[in-house]
Amino acid sequence: MMNIADDAINIINGKTRLTVSGDLTIARDKAGLANALALYKALGAIVDSLQNNASLPEKLADEPPKPTGSADNPFI
């Protein structure tokens, strides 16, 4: 897990997927530049890792699998 700007952006590395979540405002100041560079570095590392994976599949299966069938809505 990686955090940018005191948890404004969280990057969680799972087994088959990476999740990026949060809300980051990048100001036109040195602190904003530091936040932008941290995000740029993290995303660059993600792209490099994906590009250098020779066994990268075309698309992963949905996780969890899409539901089949239907169920009654217990709230109505």
C-alpha positions as CSV (number, residue, x, y, z in Angstrom):
1,M,0.0,0.0,0.0
2,M,1.2,3.5,-0.8
3,N,-0.2,6.8,0.3
4,I,0.3,10.2,-1.3
5,A,-0.3,13.5,0.5
6,D,-1.2,12.1,3.9
7,D,-3.7,9.5,2.6
8,A,-5.3,11.8,-0.1
9,I,-4.5,9.1,-2.6
10,N,-4.2,5.4,-1.6
11,I,-2.7,2.8,-3.9
12,I,-3.3,-0.8,-2.8
13,N,-1.5,-3.6,-4.6
14,G,-3.6,-6.8,-4.8
15,K,-2.7,-10.1,-6.3
16,T,-4.3,-9.4,-9.7
17,R,-5.3,-5.8,-9.5
18,L,-4.1,-2.5,-8.2
19,T,-6.6,0.0,-6.7
20,V,-6.1,3.7,-6.7
21,S,-8.6,5.7,-4.6
22,G,-8.9,9.1,-3.1
23,D,-9.1,12.8,-4.0
24,L,-6.0,14.9,-4.5
25,T,-5.9,18.6,-5.2
26,I,-2.6,19.7,-6.7
27,A,-1.9,23.4,-5.9
28,R,0.4,25.6,-7.9
29,D,3.0,25.6,-5.2
30,K,6.0,23.5,-4.0
31,A,3.7,21.2,-1.9
32,G,1.5,20.7,-5.0
33,L,4.6,19.9,-7.1
34,A,5.7,17.3,-4.5
35,N,2.3,15.7,-4.6
36,A,2.2,15.7,-8.4
37,L,5.7,14.2,-8.5
38,A,4.8,11.4,-6.0
39,L,1.7,10.5,-8.1
40,Y,3.7,10.7,-11.4
41,K,6.4,8.4,-9.9
42,A,3.8,5.9,-8.6
43,L,1.9,5.8,-11.9
44,G,5.2,5.5,-13.9
45,A,6.2,2.5,-11.8
46,I,2.8,0.9,-12.4
47,V,3.1,1.4,-16.2
48,D,6.7,0.1,-16.2
49,S,5.7,-3.0,-14.3
50,L,2.8,-3.7,-16.7
51,Q,4.9,-3.0,-19.8
52,N,7.7,-5.3,-18.6
53,N,5.4,-8.3,-17.9
54,A,5.8,-10.7,-20.8
55,S,2.9,-12.9,-19.6
56,L,0.4,-10.1,-19.3
57,P,-3.0,-11.4,-20.3
58,E,-5.4,-9.6,-22.7
59,K,-8.0,-9.3,-19.9
60,L,-8.5,-10.8,-16.5
61,A,-11.8,-12.5,-15.6
62,D,-14.2,-10.4,-13.5
63,E,-13.5,-10.6,-9.8
64,P,-15.7,-11.7,-8.2
65,P,-17.5,-13.5,-11.1
66,K,-20.7,-11.8,-12.4
67,P,-23.8,-13.1,-10.7
68,T,-25.9,-15.6,-12.5
69,G,-29.7,-15.7,-12.0
70,S,-31.7,-13.3,-9.8
71,A,-32.8,-13.0,-6.2
72,D,-35.8,-11.3,-4.5
73,N,-35.1,-7.8,-3.1
74,P,-35.4,-8.1,0.7
75,F,-36.0,-4.4,1.1
76,I,-39.3,-4.1,-0.8
